[in-house]
Amino acid sequence: MKHANPVSLERPFWSPLAPHATLVAQSIWKNSFLFNVREKMK
Protein backbone atom coordinates (compact mmCIF):
# COMPACT_ATOMS: atom_id res chain seq x y z
CA MET A 1 0.00 0.00 0.00
CA LYS A 2 1.50 3.27 -1.13
CA HIS A 3 0.43 6.52 0.51
CA ALA A 4 1.89 8.90 -2.03
CA ASN A 5 -0.89 11.50 -2.19
CA PRO A 6 -3.49 10.88 0.53
CA VAL A 7 -4.95 14.36 0.15
CA SER A 8 -5.52 14.03 -3.60
CA LEU A 9 -7.10 10.61 -3.04
CA GLU A 10 -9.40 11.75 -0.26
CA ARG A 11 -10.54 15.07 -1.67
CA PRO A 12 -12.41 13.81 -4.77
CA PHE A 13 -14.06 11.16 -2.63
CA TRP A 14 -15.17 13.39 0.25
CA SER A 15 -15.99 16.72 -1.36
CA PRO A 16 -18.94 15.43 -3.45
CA LEU A 17 -20.15 12.86 -0.93
CA ALA A 18 -19.86 14.62 2.41
CA PRO A 19 -22.51 17.34 1.79
CA HIS A 20 -24.85 14.76 0.24
CA ALA A 21 -24.42 12.40 3.18
CA THR A 22 -25.14 15.27 5.57
CA LEU A 23 -28.32 16.18 3.70
CA VAL A 24 -29.45 12.56 3.69
CA ALA A 25 -28.78 12.23 7.42
CA GLN A 26 -30.68 15.44 8.13
CA SER A 27 -33.68 14.37 6.05
CA ILE A 28 -33.76 10.95 7.72
CA TRP A 29 -33.56 12.61 11.15
CA LYS A 30 -36.35 15.07 10.27
CA ASN A 31 -38.57 12.30 8.92
CA SER A 32 -38.12 10.13 12.00
CA PHE A 33 -38.64 13.15 14.27
CA LEU A 34 -41.87 14.14 12.50
CA PHE A 35 -43.02 10.52 12.55
CA ASN A 36 -42.46 10.32 16.32
CA VAL A 37 -44.32 13.59 16.87
CA ARG A 38 -47.28 12.38 14.81
CA GLU A 39 -47.37 9.10 16.69
CA LYS A 40 -47.43 10.92 20.02
CA MET A 41 -50.25 13.23 18.93
CA LYS A 42 -52.54 10.33 18.02
Contacts in CASP RR format, 6 or more apart in sequence:
PFRMAT RR
TARGET T0000
AUTHOR 0000-0000-0000
METHOD contacts of the structure
MODEL  1
MKHANPVSLERPFWSPLAPHATLVAQSIWKNSFLFNVREKMK
END
